[in-house]
Every structure is written in structure tokens, then in C-alpha cells.
Amino acid sequence: MIAFMNELVTGKYFATVDGTASENHLNRNRRIAQFFLFGVAIDLLFIMAEMAAGILPLEDIIRHPMLYGYVFLVTVAAFSFFGAMIGSREDHLEKLALRDPLTGLFNSRYLWTRMDEQWATGKREKSDSSLILFDLDFFKKVNDKYGHPVGDELLKHIGKILQHAARRSDVVARIGGEEFVFFLPNTSSTAAAAIAERIRDTISRTTLITDKKHQIAITISAGVASTSDYNTSIPRMLYEKADKALYLAKQQGRNRVVISRESKKELSKKIETRV
């Protein structure tokens, strides 16, 4: 209840992994309006009941204005507050359905929804969209040596680094295991590769210190893909191109960023066209 009151007063939900708060309260606001009207309907039914009993509501209200004001106000306020509670919980559950429970990053469900939306926008704006697929190197060794709880702490740690590196328009998601996705609307493959390289360098220089004072260092590999042709490609194809590039990064020794061959060809065509 205390947490809900704080949400209701401040207009913000619990902090997410990046420290920011959600201000999207569609369900809450809708429920407040619904229950407010319901409270008003209850008050009108009360007046109609008085009329049916032979009491003139207007005269009674004039005689007892404070009593009626109190009853009507409390009814509407109580129903509105109850609606706010229900709507707030609905917003909260909706939020959880789109988040990875371990890292707090978005999940694959939200990622594909956002990418589908960008495809419609990209056709209108004719802009590039890029995707970075990250995979932790030798993560299984961490779980085998230190245990899964430590592995989970490492995943949370990586999630925070990724979220901190994201821009407002970017989508950062964990799609299972040690795989993470950066979806970057209005971003070329060259710019996406530069972002991926900064993240790779940051993670390679970061050490996680566990509760038992173990120092764990890990590296990450990344595959980058981009597209500007939204008519012939689909979000799954962009993911597949990034996945192929990631596979090459692993083959070439890990701890590196590789741009997909298809994205390089698209970039070369653009440069030739401009020349």
C-alpha cells in the first residue's frame, strides 16, 4: 500500500534497471475515469432512491448540504482511489510481461513488437535500422566454476552496462541465456558498430567482484547488421544477419565486433549511389 501511495502521488513506478521510472499510466488513468463515473452513478442512484421514497432531493440537500457533500465526495473519491489501485496493478503486470525478470531489460516479446513498429516507420522515413547481437564469451565456464547465482549476478552486471549505453530510442533486450540484443532505429551499420565496440571495450575492462571476493573478468562478442530496405526485409532477417556476423566473431577469436557481409554490401551500394 505504501509503495502504491508513492506511485500515485509521484506519478512514477518503481525504478527500472537504468534508474529511470516509467510514466506510462494508461491502465491506471482509464480505471480512475471508469470508477469515478461509477461513483457518480452510485450517487445518482441514491438520489433516485430518495425520489422513489417520496423525498425531494433538492430540499433535502438544501437542509443538509454538509452531509450530502460529504457522502457524495467520499463515494466518488473512494471509487476513484480503488480504480487507481486496480489500474496501477494492471500497469505493473503489463510492465513485467515485457521485461526479463533477472536483468530488468526488455524481453524478446517487446523487442519484436518494437521492431515491427519500426518497419512501418522506416518505410515512411527511409532511414537505416541496425541490430547488435551480443553474446558473452565462455559464460558456461563462469557457471561451472562459480555457480549459477554468480552467473546471474554477472548477467545483471552486463545488463546495467548495456542499459547505460543505450540511447532513448534504442531497445535493449535479453533474449535468453547470455544473449543480448541492441536494436537501434535510425542508425547505420557503421554507427552501430562503433557503439558495439565501445560496449565491448567497456566490458573487457570491467571486473565483477562477488560476495566471496572472487574477481571475474569476461569478454563479449558482437554481430552487427543493418537495413534500409524495409520492403524486402523483415525483422527476423535482420536478426539472422546479425547472428551470422556474431558467429564469425566467435570463429575469429571472440572479444570482437563483426559487421554482417550483407550490411557491408548495402553500405557500399549507398556510397556508390551518392558518388
Steps between C-alpha positions, in 0.01 A plus 500: 500500500783741585668428167172560318443831681847610395424406139167682513644818651823520297354365176789257462547126526788310652839573345610280213848363446626831364370699795226673306130475580206424278245773451261295291178460701245420232322228696503699823356814341236299317393322820485828694261643239289184499468477877443875533200469269390195694511704823295775338249237385469371859425853622233542229344166599487625861314814388260291292436275800410809707258615230341155493455523876317832465790720615580812300879481451549871431325606821686236698835612355422864595419390857806278534764630255799385706368147537426459129829660398690265728316189377532588132865600531599191696317272255670646194841522669482143632406353162765709321768385744391138461515540121849649528616200702364251247634691199839544662530126557397437139773739381747324726411152369506624142844641563625172646369310197741697279808473724760235564456417871873458567656808338200731469574546130226455241421147385466358149126569495552874532799493263303349211206733563728804490677376187168443323403859583831631368450317171187706436682820601809413298300462179374858542825658613738289288749482785743229606434266788771291661514208736788386719498146633728453801610170652721456808818303432548176695210581733444130570843487667388768747193296596705182527772658713306740723140375482184633340431768766830666409416455132171680561682787672729527199200514263347780711832684491519473121137610474578820689792578270285448192213709636738780591633502143154515342352815355138593561385354168696175533354171619720280720374147553614172644372222280617201697810362669796730446367662181407867490361714218539870424246628249591843368247685280635773271854366535741385228709185528815712541352695793360179653841333470660795681247467784558124515876554515470746791285250689739215422795706625316603818407142587851369427640751751237429766543258789214368709587442868275237657386473862783253559749751358551308177600726213335403173602649168313416182492607138217532251464444127263691274343470158364812329245520221300785347238561235338789319287282271189434707303375202711193432624423851326411825614529863589129512733541204682785674544279805628212285759726335623616841509137618722403205733789579513392864593149391790645302611702804511178702689321222756778473599474867220666699515837680439685175231674291415382149268673251291266286613457142154590371502828693844585360370442148199726566733768635726475193200534267389816684846654468516415128154653446601825672822522296 
